[in-house]
Amino acid sequence: MSGQAKTQGKVDVTIEARHRGKVARVTIDNSAKLNALSSPVMEAFVAAVEKCGADPDMRAIVVTGAGDRAFVGGADIAEMAGLDSAKARAFITRVHGCCAVVRRCPIPVIARVNGHCYGAGMELAAACDMRVSAQN
């Protein structure tokens, strides 16, 4: 993985088979930046949720952040700083796309909030059907 890809983060999907179907864990992994949502992360997130939601054996999706410091610490401010108005509009549209894919998912989506949750992270958590938080 290149240095640039590391700083932009990724989305990991693990699927657990259970007695009555499958449960997917979709992990936003950009822990160096409190799991901030960069454009590549948002695109991967939308694709992952769409794929899991289309699986007829899937019973739930759990969305979480990597590590224990943050669920999602917001949008990637470093990426946003270099955007002109048109690119900023496209960036914010991607944030809204993350929320929309969760809202239209045909199966329950649960936010597992494991640390800080700011800005776009709050929007994403609010879009989920249910939120479960760690005490910290």
Long-range contacts (C-beta under 8 A, 24 or more apart in sequence): 5-40, 6-32, 7-32, 7-33, 8-38, 8-39, 8-40, 8-41, 8-76, 8-79, 9-33, 9-35, 9-36, 9-38, 9-40, 9-41, 10-40, 10-41, 10-44, 11-41, 11-44, 11-45, 11-48, 12-66, 13-48, 13-51, 13-52, 15-52, 15-58, 18-59, 20-59, 21-57, 21-58, 21-59, 22-55, 22-57, 22-58, 22-59, 23-58, 23-59, 23-60, 23-61, 23-62, 24-48, 24-52, 24-55, 24-58, 24-60, 24-61, 24-62, 25-61, 25-62, 25-64, 26-52, 26-61, 26-62, 26-63, 26-64, 27-64, 27-65, 27-66, 28-63, 28-64, 28-65, 28-66, 28-71, 28-72, 29-65, 29-66, 30-66, 30-76, 31-65, 31-66, 31-67, 31-69, 31-70, 33-73, 33-76, 33-78, 34-65, 34-69, 34-70, 34-72, 34-73, 34-74, 34-115, 34-116, 34-118, 35-65, 35-66, 35-67, 35-70, 35-71, 35-72, 35-73, 35-121, 36-72, 36-73, 36-74, 36-75, 36-76, 36-77, 37-72, 37-74, 37-75, 37-76, 37-94, 37-95, 37-98, 37-120, 37-121, 37-124, 38-76, 38-79, 39-76, 39-79, 39-91, 39-94, 41-76, 42-94, 42-95, 42-97, 42-98, 43-94, 45-98, 45-101, 46-94, 46-97, 46-98, 46-101, 49-101, 49-102, 49-105, 49-109, 50-101, 52-105, 52-107, 53-101, 53-105, 53-106, 53-107, 58-107, 59-107, 59-108, 60-107, 60-108, 60-109, 60-110, 61-105, 61-107, 61-108, 61-109, 61-110, 62-109, 62-110, 62-112, 63-102, 63-109, 63-110, 63-111, 63-112, 63-124, 63-128, 64-111, 64-112, 64-113, 64-114, 65-114, 65-115, 65-121, 67-114, 67-115, 68-114, 68-115, 68-134, 68-136, 69-115, 69-116, 70-114, 70-115, 70-116, 70-117, 70-121, 71-111, 71-112, 71-113, 71-114, 71-115, 71-116, 71-117, 71-121, 71-125, 72-117, 72-118, 72-120, 72-121, 72-124, 72-125, 73-116, 73-117, 73-118, 73-119, 73-121, 74-118, 74-119, 74-120, 74-121, 75-119, 75-120, 95-120, 95-123, 98-123, 98-124, 98-127, 99-123, 99-124, 99-126, 99-127, 100-127, 102-127, 102-128, 103-127
